[in-house]
Amino acid sequence: MIEITEQLATQHPNGKDVYVFTLKNGSGTEATVTNYGAIIMSIKVRKSDGTFNDIVLGFDTPQEYWSEAYLKNYPYYGAAIGRYANRINHAAITIDEKNYPLNSTNPGYQLHGGVEGFDKKVWDRVSAADGHIVLQYKSPDGEEGYPGNLTVQIIFSLNEDNEFSYEYRATTDQPTAVNITHHSYFNLNNCKGRIDQQHLRIHASNYLEQDANYCTTGNVLPVKGTRNDFSNWNETGNIENPEQGIDISYPLDNPGIHQVAAEAWCDEEDIKLEVYTTEPLVHLYNSYGSPEIKGKNGQQYTAFSAFCFETQVHPNAINIPSFPNTILRPGEVYQTKTTYRLTGKG
């Protein structure tokens, strides 16, 4: 049976209550989330000696996620990303021949939903029972430039097979653009040090070309013979020019919730991460632009301290007709699911 604990942690500066929820299964695996930003604060796997391997970067308390020091060079640790993940080129979308300028976070594009996306919202608690935590956010018409009132729920779940999942559901009253992901930063060595020796694999033979602003162009290129090749096991420290970082989108060869989309393991710990998703793409980021900041238990985080497997539809798809549809219309239900399966590396 999955145990759920719930604690009122603090109040956000906007006056809303901020909670911390913990899901725990019979083998001792724990996942902790907060309704601020729908953030995954920790995923802890109990080791044979009784200690824990916490595999996601973050902070000990919710209020640290909105501190001035953290927001100054903001990496989106563990947060829900919406309405639209990654970059939208020119910070504008067109739906049914109508143009909508979006709030721009950077010159020439919008990143991760705008100036104040889902990652900075206090989500409403809906329920916490039966192995599930349900949070909800109502995004008003015009927020960050997007049309339509969008109601979004995220459902966090843990089972006895060490599978931790999140699922999004959303509805709208006007046609709008939706492409939501989650931004956990993984370091399988208890979040210690760099990830140079952590082994990654993404089940993709191609990647998406990007322009100078990292916006996708619509071109799909083969990974073979490039530094972007993670179709077989690869260490991030072994790629060509590793200090340049990785910030690349990979359309999956065989998308589907029952297929392994991406996976990782490290030399230091007996743990393997497998990612399953309904989404058609995994975006890999190896945190080369992350700040130096103190995280949980006083741990020092730096650039290259983690990797992100962001599951989503192709970035900038709203502006590229050959990419999958990301327009949600009234009467439709947006629904995605991603599962993190944790095992021994074998």
Secondary structure, DSSP 8 states (H G I E B T S, - for coil): --EEEEEEEEE-TTS-EEEEEEEE-TT--EEEEETBTTEEEEEEEE-TTS-EEE-B---SSGGGGG-HHHHHT---TTEEE-SB-SEEETTEEEETTEEEE---SBTTEEETTSTT-GGGSB-EEEEEETTEEEEEEEE-TTGGG--S-EEEEEEEEE-TTSEEEEEEEEEESS-EE-B-EEE--B-TTTT-S--TTEEEEE--SEEEEE-TTS-EEEEEEE-TTSTT--SS-EEGGGSSSGGG--EEEEE-SS-EEEEEEEEEEESSSS-EEEEEESSSEEEEE--TT---EE-GGG-EE-TTS-BEEEEES-TTGGG-TTS---EE-TT--EEEEEEEEEE---
